[in-house]
Every structure is written in structure tokens, then in C-alpha cells.
Amino acid sequence: MSENKQQGASLSKALFESAKVLQEVQDGTSLTSAIQIVPIGLRPAVQSITFQALRRGYWVQEVLNQYVQKTPSGLTLYVLWAAIALVPEKDHEPMYAMHTLVNEAVNVCHLDKNLFYAKGLINAVLRRVLRNENLYQEISEDKNPSYPDWWLRKIKHAYSEQAQNIIQSSKDRPPLTLRLNQRQTAIEQQDLYLKRLDDAGLCHKKISSIAGLRLNNAIELITPVPVSQIPGFFEGACSVQDAGAQLAGTLLNLQPGTKVLDACAAPGGKTAQLLELFDIQLDALEIDPARAKRIQENLDRLKLENARVLVGDASEPESWFDGELYDAILADVPCSASGIVRRHPDITYLRQEVDIKNLQVMQRKILTALWSLLKPGGKLLYVTCSVFPEEGELQARWWLSSMPNALRLDAPGQILPSKEHDGFFYALFEKEKK
């Protein structure tokens, strides 16, 4: 088989698998779970196509509304969705040659007997879309961002001036940022590791600060690559962690011997960062046993000690707490994940408006339970990867009004997503001494 035919066959298989993943997401399955059904060899291509399809999903739906009289049923809809998402964005280079895209989208119909009848429809729709030179004038992507109406309303109400930038950021390719393991590479030796990146042909830049707070170990790779291509990754030289997430270590400036709890800790990025920076005793708590196992795997890879991985519910400490109060608690609580949409584009399809209120209630329950485990004079860092005020500033204000022995210390508050980092909220509290 020629190289072009092989590439075409791979594209048709990837489109087919992407269509199945999209259907799963629309049925309420997370993208992380849905993509597990995909054969390993196809996953990189399927992930790329599916991410593109979810990021452009609402625009694709508008295209289908105008080009198809009746919404196709079953898998046909999702094959069209995946294929139309690969039509080049305005002023962008195409991911695939357009004649190849049409041919291989039609060839998908040979992979499932239930799709065979749809060959003519898929061929006709794609050719009509591609022939339309005024497509982006008639159907603007800016006017059809992939957010539900309630989500857009919240963003525009909270951030009238920055709303468009927040919406646009979800279309950006997320940065791949490393956190150098300070236990293996001291700050003054970082140039040696940067030389290893140079030798591997990986362009990079240091990220020295976020929101006015200094970062010592953050290195962004200009072109993302698999971790297998990152020098020393499997030996523990570094971890992949967004620059915004690396602020936790800066804000919790811990003293030697401090006893720390990292609640809701999986997959363990912040756990590892604290152990790399400080000589502390740390408990990493996670409710999901499988995700708790990942924490230990990360600690083993990074060769970090002085940590216990506990399985338990942060809102119900009686099942795991040993009675010894903590000097500091990191509460990176479950949230809408609205600040990391570009990494998880399925979020805007899975979330419902009522979820925000339910999450807010859960966050308050966790905070209240954890506060009782903190020593007087101890600090609690509240973190979410959300941009919704209900999970950020409004939650911090509620906490202050509800806990008379809580003092709010300096922290960045809301950090909106940018090209260098995702969106986060940070609030730091101290428990008054008796």
C-alpha cells in the first residue's frame, strides 16, 4: 500500500473512532474515559481530532443546521461532526488535504454496516461546505463559541471586559510546562538541564512569575511533545504541571518539620511540588483508590519520600484522620474545571448550570471539615481551577463570614487563563491562635 493510501486509511479509522468518542461524550461520558475504547495506536490522532471537534462543536452544529435539512441519526451525525471540525479554521492551514478529508470521511461508511447508507449524505455535505468561499462570513466562529448559554452568561456577567479573551483562550493550544524537580536539579544548576533540552532539540522558555509571584522551576516547552521525549522525565528530573498550578508551593512557604495535608490530591502534582521544595511530613488524601495509586506512582518516579497516601473523603475525616492536627492544609477542591477547558474541551458539554451550585455546597462541606483539622496559627490554601466567582471569590467571602477565627492572607485570588497558564483561584487563610 502506498504512503498516501496508508495515511488515508488511518484518517478514516481515526474519524470513525473519533465519532464514537464524540457520541460517548454527548451521552455524558468524560473524554478521558471515552478515549480508553480507542486502540492505542490510533489514540494520538483520535485525541487530536476529538479535541478539535469539541472546541468547534457549536460552530459545527450551526453548519449542520444550515446544510442538512434534518439532523442525521446515530453515528452519522458524529462522523459529520468530526469531519467538519477538520475543515480549516479561518486563516489557518488545514490539518489534512481537503480531497483526502472528503474521501476518507466517506470511507468511514465502509467500517460500519449501519453507516453504509450515509455515504451520499456525508459526501454531499462536505463538498458543499468546502465549496463555500463565504463560509466564515455566513457562520462566524466568534459568534458560535463552544459554550452553553448559561456558561457564557456567567462569564460575561463576571468579566465583562475580559469575557472575549476567556472565551478565545479555550481555543488556544494549552502550553506544556515543566516543573523541574529541585531535589535533583538545584536552582543554580538549572542551566545544565536547559542544555539537555537544547541537545534534544526542544525550544523552551523560563516562566519566572505568575500574578506577581515568583516561580523558580517552571519551564515551558514551545512545542509540546510526549513525555517520552522529555530528557530525564522517567528518572524524575521533572514533571508536567501548568505554571498557574505551581503557585501552590510559593504561597505555602513551609517550615522544616511541618505536618501538611494535601486534600483531594490526585494525580499528585502539588503533593510532589511541596515535597520537592520543603522538608516536611505530608499526607496526600484522595477519595478514589485508583487515583490515589497514581499519586504514589508519581512520588516513586520523582524519588520523593516523607509522604503517606491516604484513601478517604476530605469532607468526612473521621474515617482517615489520626488525631494529630496539621500545620498547613492544601485544599485543591473539586470544581467545575472551567479554568482548564482548553485541556478538557468536553467540560462545556458535560457540565450543567445546577452543577455549579452542587459543587459550591461540596466545597463548603470540605472546607468546614478540613478547618477542624488545622492547628491554631496554621494555614489553609483554598484552590480551584475555576473561573466562576461562585467557586472563587464568593466562596472565600462566605468562608470569612462563616468562620470568625479565619484571617485572610495575601494571595492572587482569581487568575484568568492566558497563553502561559490556565485559570485558577487561590485564597490563603490563617486560623487564629487561641
HELIX and SHEET records of a PDB file:
HELIX    1   1 GLU A    3  GLN A   26  1                                  24    
HELIX    2   2 LEU A   31  ALA A   34  1                                   4    
HELIX    3   3 ILE A   35  ILE A   37  5                                   3    
HELIX    4   4 ILE A   40  LEU A   42  5                                   3    
HELIX    5   5 ARG A   43  ARG A   55  1                                  13    
HELIX    6   6 GLY A   57  TYR A   67  1                                  11    
HELIX    7   7 GLY A   74  ALA A   85  1                                  12    
HELIX    8   8 MET A   98  ASN A  107  1                                  10    
HELIX    9   9 VAL A  108  HIS A  110  5                                   3    
HELIX   10  10 LYS A  113  ALA A  118  5                                   6    
HELIX   11  11 LYS A  119  ARG A  131  1                                  13    
HELIX   12  12 LEU A  135  GLU A  138  1                                   4    
HELIX   13  13 ASP A  149  ALA A  158  1                                  10    
HELIX   14  14 ALA A  163  SER A  169  1                                   7    
HELIX   15  15 ILE A  187  GLN A  189  5                                   3    
HELIX   16  16 GLN A  190  ASP A  199  1                                  10    
HELIX   17  17 VAL A  227  GLN A  229  5                                   3    
HELIX   18  18 PHE A  233  GLU A  235  5                                   3    
HELIX   19  19 GLY A  244  GLN A  246  5                                   3    
HELIX   20  20 LEU A  247  LEU A  251  1                                   5    
HELIX   21  21 GLY A  269  LEU A  277  1                                   9    
HELIX   22  22 PRO A  289  ARG A  301  1                                  13    
HELIX   23  23 PRO A  317  SER A  319  5                                   3    
HELIX   24  24 ILE A  347  LEU A  350  1                                   4    
HELIX   25  25 GLU A  353  TRP A  371  1                                  19    
HELIX   26  26 PRO A  389  GLU A  391  5                                   3    
HELIX   27  27 GLU A  393  SER A  402  1                                  10    
SHEET    1   A 4 HIS A 204  LYS A 206  0                                        
SHEET    2   A 4 ALA A 218  LEU A 221 -1                                        
SHEET    3   A 4 LEU A 176  LEU A 180 -1                                        
SHEET    4   A 4 CYS A 238  VAL A 240 -1                                        
SHEET    1   B 2 SER A 209  ILE A 210  0                                        
SHEET    2   B 2 LEU A 213  ARG A 214 -1                                        
SHEET    1   C 7 ALA A 307  VAL A 311  0                                        
SHEET    2   C 7 GLN A 281  GLU A 286  1                                        
SHEET    3   C 7 LYS A 259  ALA A 263  1                                        
SHEET    4   C 7 TYR A 326  ASP A 332  1                                        
SHEET    5   C 7 LEU A 374  THR A 384  1                                        
SHEET    6   C 7 PHE A 424  LYS A 431 -1                                        
SHEET    7   C 7 ALA A 406  ILE A 415 -1                                        
END                                                                             
